[in-house]
Amino acid sequence: MTTLYLAATGPRPSDEVWDRYARPALWSTWAPQIRRVDVDTERLGGGETGRVHGPLGFSADFEVDTWDEEARRWSWTVRPRAALLPGVPVPRLHLGHGVLSTEAGTLTWLRLSGPLPLVVPYAPVARLALHRLVH
């Protein structure tokens, strides 16, 4: 298991950044790896399950594990729908997110945990998404 920490700062107000996390319909506007999200709610609150769809037919099931509106922190577990190699169990990624106000706008962070072969290649995409989230 590997854990990476990523962060980005930008001028977008923290209330708006938090709302962009809270509303899955907006994820594709800032996360280039997400084309659409299937979930039975407009705004997250904890405990939701759904599916994210990415490029080339990739999809992953997810569950929102924690949601703290006041602290502006949340976490979710993501499981790709298909094994990367035949006979290999489908790995899970655990992603923890947070949003903090700064004098210049917002700092958002990500704690990404999972198997090394998934975590490392996902990091550049996640870094870009965080940057787009706060700009």
C-alpha positions in Angstrom: 0.0 0.0 0.0 1.3 3.4 -1.0 0.1 6.9 0.2 0.7 10.1 -1.7 -0.2 13.6 -0.6 -1.0 16.3 -3.2 -2.1 19.9 -2.8 -3.0 22.9 -5.0 -3.7 26.5 -4.2 -5.7 28.9 -6.3 -7.8 32.0 -6.3 -11.3 30.4 -6.4 -13.2 31.0 -3.1 -13.2 28.0 -0.7 -17.0 28.0 -0.6 -17.1 27.5 -4.3 -14.4 24.8 -4.3 -16.3 22.9 -1.6 -19.5 23.1 -3.6 -17.6 21.7 -6.6 -16.7 18.7 -4.6 -20.2 18.3 -3.1 -22.0 18.2 -6.4 -20.9 15.2 -8.5 -22.5 16.7 -11.6 -19.7 19.3 -11.5 -16.8 16.8 -11.2 -16.3 16.5 -15.0 -15.8 20.3 -15.2 -12.6 20.2 -13.3 -11.4 16.6 -13.2 -10.3 15.6 -16.8 -10.3 11.9 -15.9 -14.1 12.0 -15.2 -16.6 12.2 -18.1 -19.7 11.7 -15.9 -20.9 10.5 -12.5 -23.9 8.2 -11.8 -25.2 8.8 -8.3 -28.7 9.2 -6.8 -28.2 12.7 -5.3 -27.4 16.2 -6.4 -25.2 16.9 -3.4 -23.1 14.6 -1.3 -23.6 14.2 2.4 -21.9 10.9 3.2 -22.7 7.3 2.5 -23.5 7.7 -1.2 -22.6 5.1 -3.7 -22.2 5.5 -7.4 -20.1 5.1 -10.5 -17.6 7.5 -12.2 -17.1 7.1 -15.9 -13.8 8.1 -17.6 -12.3 8.0 -21.0 -12.1 4.9 -23.2 -15.0 3.1 -21.4 -13.2 3.1 -18.0 -15.5 3.1 -15.0 -15.2 2.7 -11.3 -17.6 2.2 -8.5 -17.4 4.4 -5.4 -18.6 4.9 -1.9 -18.4 8.1 0.1 -16.9 6.9 3.4 -16.8 10.2 5.4 -18.3 13.7 4.9 -17.6 16.6 7.2 -19.4 19.7 6.0 -18.0 21.9 8.8 -14.4 20.9 8.5 -14.7 20.6 4.7 -13.2 17.2 4.5 -14.4 14.0 2.9 -13.2 10.6 1.8 -14.3 7.9 -0.6 -13.2 4.5 -1.8 -13.0 3.8 -5.5 -12.9 0.4 -7.1 -12.3 0.1 -10.9 -14.9 -2.1 -12.6 -12.4 -4.4 -14.3 -9.1 -6.0 -13.3 -6.0 -4.5 -15.0 -4.7 -8.0 -15.6 -6.7 -11.2 -15.9 -6.8 -13.2 -12.6 -5.6 -10.2 -10.6 -8.0 -8.9 -7.9 -9.5 -5.5 -8.6 -7.7 -3.0 -6.4 -9.3 -0.2 -4.3 -8.1 3.4 -4.0 -8.9 5.4 -0.9 -9.0 9.2 -1.5 -9.3 11.8 1.3 -9.9 15.4 0.4 -9.9 18.7 2.2 -10.6 22.4 1.5 -9.0 25.3 3.4 -9.5 29.0 3.0 -6.3 31.1 2.4 -5.7 34.8 2.0 -5.3 34.3 -1.7 -8.3 31.9 -2.2 -8.2 28.2 -1.4 -5.9 25.3 -0.7 -7.2 21.9 -1.5 -5.4 18.6 -0.7 -5.7 15.0 -1.5 -4.4 11.9 0.4 -4.3 9.1 -2.1 -3.8 5.5 -0.8 -3.7 2.3 -2.7 -1.5 -0.2 -4.6 1.7 1.3 -6.0 0.8 0.5 -9.6 -2.4 2.5 -9.4 -1.3 5.4 -7.1 1.8 6.6 -9.0 0.3 6.9 -12.5 -2.8 8.5 -11.1 -0.9 11.2 -9.3 -0.3 13.6 -12.3 -3.9 13.4 -13.3 -5.0 14.1 -9.7 -2.6 17.0 -9.5 -4.1 18.5 -12.6 -7.6 18.0 -11.3 -6.8 19.8 -8.0 -5.2 22.7 -9.9 -8.3 23.0 -12.1 -10.6 22.8 -9.0 -9.1 25.9 -7.4 -8.6 27.9 -10.6 
